[in-house]
Amino acid sequence: MQTHQIANFKANEIIRKCVHC
């Protein structure tokens, strides 16, 4: 579950960066 949470956090960061772009 921890790995999944980390992956979700990474994806969220990428999405946020994309939105910021």
LUMBAPA-479965 format. One line per 8 residues: their letters; for each residue x, y, z of C-alpha. Coordinates in nm, 3 decimals, always signed. Example, Ala and Ser with C-alpha at 12.3 -4.5 7.8 and 13.67 -1.06 7.14 Angstrom:
2
AS = +1.230/-0.450/+0.780  +1.367/-0.106/+0.714 .
REM end
This chain:
21
MQTHQIAN = +0.000/+0.000/+0.000  +0.288/+0.234/+0.079  +0.433/+0.191/-0.269  +0.092/+0.269/-0.417  +0.068/+0.585/-0.205  +0.413/+0.695/-0.321  +0.318/+0.633/-0.685  -0.003/+0.831/-0.636 .
FKANEIIR = +0.192/+1.118/-0.479  +0.438/+1.119/-0.770  +0.155/+1.117/-1.023  -0.017/+1.400/-0.836  +0.303/+1.605/-0.845  +0.342/+1.543/-1.218  -0.020/+1.642/-1.282  +0.025/+1.957/-1.073 .
KCVHC = +0.338/+2.047/-1.269  +0.149/+1.993/-1.593  -0.132/+2.218/-1.471  +0.122/+2.476/-1.359  +0.276/+2.461/-1.706 .
REM end
